[in-house]
Amino acid sequence: MMAENNNIYRKLQQRLDKLPIGYPSTESGSDIDLLKMLFTPEEAEITIHLKLAPENLPTIIKRLQKHHISIEGLESTLDSLGDRGLITTHINRSGIKYYAVTFLAIGIFEFQVNRMTKEFYALFKKYLDEAFRDEILQTKIPQLRTIPTEGSIAPDLPISTYDDIRAIINEYTKPIAVANCICKQGEDLLGNPCKVTKNREICLVFGSAARSYVQKGWGRMITKDECKTILINAEKDGLVVQPSNTQKLFAICLCCGCCCEILSSAKPLDNPVQYFATNYHAIVHEDLCIGCGRCKQRCQMDAIQIVDKKSIVDYTRCIGCGICVPTCPKEAIVLERNKKVKVPPKNSAQLYLNILKKKVGNAKFMLMLTKQLLGNKM
């Protein structure tokens, strides 16, 4: 029975590894250990048969006929998986439920908010170190991008709407929710509280994702004014603004260099800026700089050093977040737009298609896409 169960978890690992954000195996077995912590063998078997595109119950159960499961039993299991953040769920306006497999991150990991345990977070970090960090960084197409904080946007700074946090919030018309930061929850459990902020309720979720978070008790609805207040406080503390790497917004993370898995994963690497989608960088007017070091203290990427009483920016590390700008007493440091502007994909579907295409190459990408259109397995 043990060998049979291990085989089910291996099949689930292989299924998840075919997604745009994959789930590679490890020599230590931490990949399987993590799945065992989350899924029962029966749940793993059902999840193997889910696709990335949401499907309704009658469609899914056709692939599970040999397992002799009732549609009521399938619905109960899928609802439980959705409530625990192990798959994504959606109910349309007609009340029909849809279910889909999801990534480890952004996905299962973030959906453990308020359910986080010390054991899960420690095992997740082990898996991150052994395999998952390389997986999320390999294409250099991030799921989040970095945009300037509000206080760093000068009147003469050329900025597109998708990079302007004020415009993003002012023009948004759908629901907004806020949730606790999953990374900070995990670090708190390990006895490593955030060195940048005491706030925990700082993860912003938008649209249908916001409704789902609230329905499942992972977050609460907020107004635009409350959202703006959270962003203002984040800037005061020195947090990096990282919305989804899409023009159609689904989340904004407010990140630090000590807890955030994205920043902390890239920071130790050579030339970490290559792993970020950003359109800006900081420049220092040396004639104004007094070398006070405030910008260095606030930088979450260790991109600023003080040399001969002047701030020096390391452009292999500067991600153009602008948190160094508002507190400069002499206005000596400002943001400048990069010569090559990165336009984010229109929506999450396009983002993950871009990631998959970069990951597997054009020929294999077209083959996989054709199989999906024909209804075959990836």
ZAMI-592569 format. One line per 5 residues: number of its first residue (from 1); their letters; for each residue z, y, x of C-alpha. Coordinates in steps of 0.2 Angstrom, whole numbers. Layout:
NUM	A	Z/Y/X  ...
***
This chain:
1	MMAEN	0/0/0  4/12/14  -13/9/23  -21/12/6  -12/28/3
6	NNIYR	-17/34/20  -35/31/17  -34/41/1  -27/56/11  -40/54/24
11	KLQQR	-53/55/11  -45/71/4  -45/78/22  -63/74/24  -67/81/7
16	LDKLP	-58/98/11  -66/98/28  -83/100/20  -79/117/12  -84/133/20
21	IGYPS	-66/135/26  -64/117/32  -49/106/35  -51/97/52  -42/82/57
26	TESGS	-29/82/71  -23/69/84  -5/71/79  -9/68/61  -2/85/55
31	DIDLL	-17/86/44  -12/71/34  7/75/35  3/92/26  -7/84/13
36	KMLFT	6/71/9  19/85/7  8/93/-6  -1/79/-15  4/62/-23
41	PEEAE	-8/48/-19  -14/49/-37  -16/68/-36  -26/66/-20  -38/54/-28
46	ITIHL	-42/66/-42  -43/81/-31  -56/71/-20  -68/72/-35  -67/91/-38
51	KLAPE	-80/103/-33  -79/121/-26  -88/127/-42  -76/126/-57  -80/112/-69
56	NLPTI	-72/108/-86  -63/92/-90  -78/82/-98  -88/85/-82  -74/80/-70
61	IKRLQ	-69/64/-80  -86/57/-78  -84/55/-60  -67/46/-63  -72/33/-75
66	KHHIS	-68/18/-63  -50/25/-62  -48/22/-81  -39/39/-84  -38/47/-101
71	IEGLE	-44/65/-103  -26/69/-108  -19/62/-92  -32/71/-82  -29/87/-90
76	STLDS	-10/85/-87  -12/81/-68  -25/95/-65  -13/108/-74  1/102/-63
81	LGDRG	-10/104/-48  -15/121/-53  3/127/-57  8/121/-39  -7/131/-31
86	LITTH	-16/115/-25  -32/118/-34  -39/134/-44  -39/134/-62  -47/146/-75
91	INRSG	-47/147/-94  -62/156/-101  -62/167/-117  -66/152/-128  -50/143/-121
96	IKYYA	-60/130/-111  -51/125/-95  -60/125/-78  -54/117/-62  -60/118/-44
101	VTFLA	-55/112/-26  -49/126/-15  -46/130/4  -30/128/13  -31/147/17
106	IGIFE	-35/158/8  -30/146/-5  -16/133/-5  -6/141/8  -5/158/-1
111	FQVNR	-2/150/-18  14/143/-12  22/160/-14  40/158/-20  39/140/-18
116	MTKEF	39/140/1  50/129/10  55/129/29  48/112/31  31/116/23
121	YALFK	30/132/33  34/124/50  21/110/47  8/123/42  11/132/58
126	KYLDE	10/116/68  -7/112/59  -13/130/62  -9/129/81  -18/111/82
131	AFRDE	-34/114/72  -34/127/58  -34/142/69  -50/137/77  -57/133/60
136	ILQTK	-54/150/52  -60/160/68  -75/149/73  -89/159/63  -81/176/66
141	IPQLR	-84/180/48  -67/184/42  -60/182/24  -52/199/25  -58/215/34
146	TIPTE	-49/230/41  -50/247/33  -42/263/37  -25/268/30  -26/283/18
151	GSIAP	-17/295/30  -30/291/44  -45/297/34  -49/314/39  -61/325/29
156	DLPIS	-75/324/41  -74/305/44  -89/296/37  -83/283/25  -91/271/12
161	TYDDI	-82/268/-4  -78/250/1  -69/256/16  -60/270/7  -43/264/0
166	RAIIN	-41/279/-11  -58/277/-19  -55/258/-21  -39/260/-31  -45/276/-40
171	EYTKP	-61/267/-46  -53/250/-50  -52/247/-69  -46/229/-70  -28/221/-69
176	IAVAN	-18/223/-53  -3/212/-48  9/212/-33  16/196/-25  28/193/-11
181	CICKQ	20/191/6  19/172/9  19/174/28  35/185/28  43/172/17
186	GEDLL	39/158/29  45/168/44  61/173/35  65/154/32  62/151/51
191	GNPCK	74/165/55  61/177/61  62/192/49  48/205/50  50/218/64
196	VTKNR	39/231/55  45/231/37  59/226/25  48/225/10  42/208/5
201	EICLV	33/212/-12  17/219/-3  2/207/-7  -10/215/-20  -21/204/-31
206	FGSAA	-35/210/-42  -44/205/-58  -44/187/-64  -34/182/-49  -21/195/-54
211	RSYVQ	-20/187/-71  -18/170/-64  -4/175/-52  6/183/-67  3/168/-78
216	KGWGR	9/156/-65  24/167/-61  18/171/-43  18/189/-46  19/204/-58
221	MITKD	7/216/-65  8/234/-59  0/251/-63  -12/260/-51  2/272/-47
226	ECKTI	13/258/-42  -1/251/-32  -3/268/-23  16/269/-19  15/252/-11
231	LINAE	1/257/0  10/273/4  26/264/9  15/252/19  7/266/29
236	KDGLV	25/273/33  31/256/39  15/254/50  6/239/40  -13/236/42
241	VQPSN	-23/237/26  -34/221/25  -43/219/8  -55/204/5  -71/205/15
246	TQKLF	-81/208/-1  -87/223/-11  -79/215/-27  -61/216/-23  -49/201/-26
251	AICLC	-35/205/-14  -27/217/-2  -15/211/12  -4/223/21  -1/215/38
256	CGCCC	10/216/53  7/209/70  23/198/70  21/189/53  3/190/47
261	EILSS	-6/174/52  -23/183/54  -16/196/66  -5/185/76  -18/171/77
266	AKPLD	-31/183/85  -19/194/95  -16/182/110  -35/179/112  -47/188/123
271	NPVQY	-57/201/115  -48/199/98  -58/213/89  -73/201/88  -64/191/75
276	FATNY	-61/206/63  -73/215/51  -70/233/54  -81/249/55  -69/260/64
281	HAIVH	-60/263/81  -47/275/87  -51/289/100  -38/300/110  -41/318/113
286	EDLCI	-33/318/130  -30/337/131  -19/335/115  -10/319/120  8/321/126
291	GCGRC	11/303/129  25/301/117  21/283/113  22/283/94  5/276/93
296	KQRCQ	9/262/105  24/258/95  15/257/78  0/247/85  0/230/78
301	MDAIQ	-13/223/90  -6/230/106  -22/240/108  -13/256/115  -5/259/132
306	IVDKK	3/274/140  -5/278/157  -1/294/166  8/301/151  -8/298/140
311	SIVDY	-12/286/127  -27/274/132  -35/263/119  -41/245/123  -57/243/113
316	TRCIG	-56/224/114  -41/225/104  -42/240/92  -47/235/74  -48/253/67
321	CGICV	-34/251/55  -28/269/58  -9/267/57  -8/276/74  -15/292/67
326	PTCPK	-3/299/53  12/300/65  4/308/80  14/324/82  -1/333/90
331	EAIVL	-15/325/80  -22/319/97  -28/302/90  -41/300/76  -53/287/69
336	ERNKK	-71/287/73  -84/277/64  -93/262/74  -111/265/78  -115/248/69
341	VKVPP	-108/248/52  -103/231/44  -107/230/25  -96/217/17  -104/204/5
346	KNSAQ	-105/208/-13  -93/195/-19  -83/180/-13  -97/168/-17  -109/177/-5
351	LYLNI	-95/178/8  -92/159/8  -110/155/8  -112/166/23  -97/157/32
356	LKKKV	-105/140/28  -122/145/34  -115/152/50  -104/136/52  -117/123/50
361	GNAKF	-133/131/54  -148/135/43  -156/118/42  -140/109/37  -135/123/26
366	MLMLT	-152/122/16  -149/103/15  -132/104/8  -137/118/-4  -151/107/-11
371	KQLLG	-140/92/-13  -128/103/-23  -142/109/-34  -147/91/-37  -130/86/-42
376	NKM	-126/75/-27  -111/75/-17  -110/87/-1
***
